[in-house]
Amino acid sequence: MKRAFKALGKSLLIVTGVGYGMVKALDLLAEESHQDLPDAAPPATSATNRTLQRLEGMEERLIPMEKDLEILVSLLVTRSEQNAALEQLASRLEADIERRFEVQNRSVQSLRLMVARTDELLEQVIENIESTSLTALPTQPQSKSGDRLLAAGCAHPRGTSAPLP
């Protein structure tokens, strides 16, 4: 695409130059041929001048067009530039993904370590509770609450010495 715009601009400039050169050459040939013939009518300069003016007008219009085309071509991105940009983006994304995976891996490892420590601490707490509850248990089996009061020499809450239902 870049080459096509460049070639188009150059082609238009060349065609304009060739046309201008042909008109100039024809003018020179016409002047020489009229000088050789003494009785010939003077050349039609008004038609030649109009043609020259048109060609100069075309040239004036083509020059800004060529500049605009050159600007457009300079703005176009080549495939190698596009490939380089894509490779750079891919490498940045890959590095970012690798960094994130490393951070997440460290987080997972930390969580695993904390879970293992929590398990150990929980086991210790359970063992302490079990050892405490074993030492706190009485050697006699417990009976109903009224029997305990009677055994301790206390009166029954209803005023009787009968056990509570």
Secondary structure, DSSP 8 states (H G I E B T S, - for coil): -HHHHHHHHHHHHHHHHHHHHHHHHHHHHHHHHHHH-TTS----HHHHHHHHHHHHHHHHHHHHHHHHHHHHHHHS--HHHHHHHHHHHHHHHHHHHHHHHHHHHHHHHHHHHHHHHHHHHHHHHHHHHHHHHHHHS-SS----HHHHHHHTT---TTSSSS---
